[in-house]
Amino acid sequence: MTIHSFPRRTFIATGAAALLTGAAGMIVPARAQGLAPTPSMRGGANNYRPGAPIVERIGGGAFWMTGTVRRAGDGAPLAGQRIQVWAHTTEGHERDPQSHGATLTDANGEFRLEMPQIVPAFGQAHGHLAYDDDSFETVFLRPLMAHSKDTSLSAHFVLQPA
């Protein structure tokens, strides 16, 4: 019996090549599963006001609520989708009409709305967002801020057609 000795470099290079080429069909290509819809979050609908107006910004600004909206399944960005934003801020409570506003997504499915600094309510600094149009299922989000002094918060929607 002959024993072959391979230098470590040859062994690593051969293994990497085998992985990249599929090693005689043993590697199965990844299959796209599709993008799952975003479920509504508990407490997300608290103080929701149907029909909040589309605004350039809420109050005095200085804080940014941002995010994306995509279609479930293929993940395509959704332009022109109405996202409502509200929160407990330095200028009002989340139940106050002046603390609510809506914006539309751009061609890339992105939204950005300036608002007053979010402050903790019930011990947590958080925002509220809603997609509430007829084309897709309604989704309410209640993302938490990592730190109450953060000046932005991002939330992402993946919508299921209605």
Beta strands, then each sheet from edge to edge (+ up, - down):
strand 1: 63-71
strand 2: 82-87
strand 3: 100-104
strand 4: 110-115
strand 5: 127-131
strand 6: 139-141
strand 7: 152-159
sheet 1: 4+ 1- 7-
sheet 2: 3+ 2- 5+ 6-
end
